[in-house]
Amino acid sequence: MVDYQHSPVTVSGKRAVVIGGTSGIGQAIALGFAEEGADVIATSRSEEKVNETAAEIEDRGVETARVTCDVTDAGSLEAVRETAVDELGGVDVVVASQGAISRESVQDISDEDWDFVTDVALDGVRRVTQAFAPAMDEGGSIINISSLTARLSMANLPAYTAAKGGVEAFTRASAKELSPDIRVNAIAPGFVITPQNAETYAEGTEKRERIDERTPLGRVAEREEIVGAAIYLGSDASSFVTGEIVTIDGGFADSAF
Ligand SMILES: NC(=O)c1ccc[n+]([C@@H]2O[C@H](COP(=O)([O-])OP(=O)(O)OC[C@H]3O[C@@H](n4cnc5c(N)ncnc54)[C@H](O)[C@@H]3O)[C@@H](O)[C@H]2O)c1
């Protein structure tokens, strides 16, 4: 018998915090982690949504805590960290899934709209890392949610595109600095159906047909299809993966026609 053991792809027993974890992709990751046996705090600005998702997490038989946060306020992220340390005993995995978008052209976007998007989507990621890294032990994993738009431009999303490009560069920069104790990676989803955008991507719309036609796998993603990569990056199975961007787009970015 060969003396052989690999780390399984599981976050069972880990303590996770998901910022922007009460809706969309972040909520799917929070619930997916809870299903796997991780203790999870899912947080956003809304107390009502925090309570709803916390109840869903508790239904899965794991620990959680109820706390709101705003990623534009470093102090509120520090409060989430303290809650995680007090209630869960520490933090092993942090997911930054908060989102902000503004649809203006390069020529028209105002300072105010640019700052709103980058404050949440890029500076927010920096603040999440700064708040949680000091509380994470050896083996910690930070997962930033980027977007395909960091690689492939779409019209009228200049601030979002720049922010996501920044998230990927910041992911590599912090992976370098926080090594070897903490790994930092990003997930770059393509088109993902969430309750918020279900109408925009509804079947039968021109937009949806164009995306389906252009995507090798022939469809958009369900938000649950992002969870497996987050579990992998949060688990010890990815112990030698850091500074990496995992694209989940049904093959969109790497296909021509
Ligand atoms: N849905 C897609 O097709 C898609 C594609 C690529 C990337 N993404 C990225 O995935 C992430 C999640 O997006 P989603 O589609 O699930 O959207 P969503 O709107 O459902 O989730 C965003 C979450 O961020 C929270 N949030 C917003 N501003 C915040 C703030 N200031 N402080 C704290 N929380 C805040 C919201 O309350 C919400 O819970 C985002 O980073 C988004 O850019 C989404």
The ligand as an ORCA input file, in Angstrom:
! r2SCAN-3c Opt
* xyz 0 1
  N     -24.109     38.202    -11.213
  C     -23.179     38.235    -12.146
  O     -23.431     37.948    -13.334
  C     -21.771     38.599    -11.778
  C     -20.781     38.422    -12.761
  C     -19.471     38.734    -12.434
  C     -19.145     39.203    -11.189
  N     -20.113     39.378    -10.257
  C     -19.688     39.852     -8.941
  O     -20.171     38.971     -7.955
  C     -20.324     39.681     -6.717
  C     -21.723     39.445     -6.191
  O     -22.643     40.006     -7.099
  P     -24.145     39.475     -7.260
  O     -24.421     39.367     -8.707
  O     -24.344     38.309     -6.382
  O     -24.954     40.759     -6.761
  P     -25.838     41.051     -5.469
  O     -26.324     42.446     -5.625
  O     -26.846     39.962     -5.289
  O     -24.799     40.951     -4.273
  C     -24.014     42.018     -3.855
  C     -24.021     42.078     -2.344
  O     -23.166     43.149     -1.931
  C     -23.798     43.835     -0.874
  N     -23.268     45.181     -0.794
  C     -23.402     46.189     -1.699
  N     -22.806     47.309     -1.247
  C     -22.276     47.003     -0.035
  C     -21.543     47.744      0.935
  N     -21.244     49.033      0.762
  N     -21.152     47.108      2.065
  C     -21.453     45.803      2.264
  N     -22.158     45.039      1.389
  C     -22.562     45.649      0.256
  C     -25.281     43.784     -1.234
  O     -26.098     44.031     -0.116
  C     -25.396     42.344     -1.733
  O     -25.578     41.463     -0.643
  C     -20.028     41.151     -7.022
  O     -18.693     41.442     -6.695
  C     -20.219     41.216     -8.534
  O     -19.493     42.276     -9.100
  C     -21.419     39.083    -10.509
*
